[in-house]
Amino acid sequence: MLETITLVLARAGQPMRAGQIHAATKQLAGEPLLWTSVKAALAAGASGQRPRFQRVGHGIYQLTGSAAR
């Protein structure tokens, strides 16, 4: 899930709303994905010592500099 979300954000090249990320992730995966799973992955990926995502506003995420490489 984290890899798919990372790919979605990398392709977008700009911050995205969580709902948009969910829709794009479902489309890329080619199967239904639970909203709660995407939301949990975003939260997990935006925390810790080396976060993958950065929350830039309420429900808006972008890749961190290290994840974009």
N, C-alpha and C positions, 0 to 999 in steps of 0.2 A: 504494500500500500504506500509506504513512504517513497519508494522509488517511482511509482506511478505519479504521485502528487508532485514530486520533484521534477519529473519530466514535463508535466502539465505547466508548472510555473516557469520552467526554463523556456518552453516554447512560447509562452505568453510574453515573456520579457518585461513584464510589469506586474504590479500588485493586482491581486484578484480577490473578489469576494468569495467567502467560503462556499456559498451556493453555486457559484460559477465553477469553482474548483471541483465540487462534487459532480456536477453535470459533465465536465470535461473528463474527469477521471472515469466515470461510468462509460462514456463513449470510447475512451482509449482502451479500457479493459474489455469492452465488448460484452459486458454483463452487468446486471444490477448490483449496486453496492449500497450498503446501508449508510444513511446519512450519519448515524452515530459513529460508524467506523471511520469515516472520513474526518469527522469532527475530532475524534479522539487522536487520530494520526496527526492532524494539524497541531493539536495541543501538545502532544508528545514531541513532535518535531520542532516546536518552538521553545522548548525548555531544555535544561541540562547544560553541561559545560560547553558543548559544541553544537548549538542548535542549527538545524537545517533551514528552518523557516523563521521569518521575523514577522510578528504581528505589528502592522503599521497603523491600524485603526480597528474599530469594533468590527470583527468578522472579516478583516482584510489582511491578507498575507502576501509576502514576497519571499524569494529566496534570500538567504544570507549571502554575503560575499564569498564565503568558502564553499557553499553548496553550488554556486553558479559555475564553478570551474570544472 
